[in-house]
Amino acid sequence: MNIIFDLDGTLIDSKLRLYRLFQSLAHSSSFSFDEYWAFKQSKISNETLLSSKLGYNQSQIAEFQCQWMALIESPLYLSLDRSFEGIETVLAGLRQISTLYVCTARQFRQPALDQLEKFSLLKYFKQVLVTQQKFSKESLIEANVIGLSSQDWIVGDTGKDVQVGKFLNIKTCAVLSGFLGQKELMSYGPDLIIESTLDLPLSDAL
């Protein structure tokens, strides 16, 4: 069995990074961490927050987006990420019964590898697939995951991860530890919703 994991919000807690960057770029924002993530988990985009809550025009939003993409994977902001406590134990158990992959929509491959190594997680994965703004998750998984079948799983925190799994005809597990809340994730129809990757069953009953 293959299990394909998203990275941010699934294996790594990146909420502080995204919040701090938003606050740094949106100078007029007074959102608390909890307020910002309540908006995000209700599927409200940064662009909508900027326009509806902070009065940004389209030109200002475009400038924000440009700066966001330039900084979101910089060493300064990546240093704010943390791995979920206990995730290494879960991955060690799952690796005994399955082949593990990471597939992330990050822009840059090497910082993703470095971060997984920093958190002592890289060793558990057969391969780390990064879209790099060039490839789709679907095409990367089809090309690199050996023996992909309907018994395999994709685990992620967004509707996109569920859509990828459905496209590939594999099972889908959504986690509530990242970008979307339960109501929003349920609308995509995943096979399973759990609080976090830590709640994945450590058996072949997955």
PyMOL commands that set and color helices and strands:
alter all, ss='L'
color gray80, all
select helices_A, chain A and resi 15-25+33-41+46-53+58-71+75-78+87-95+109-118+122-124+137-144+159-168+182-186+197-199
alter helices_A, ss='H'
color red, helices_A
select strands_A, chain A and resi 2-5+12-13+82-83+99-104+127-130+153-156+171-175+192-194
alter strands_A, ss='S'
color yellow, strands_A
deselect
rebuild
show_as cartoon
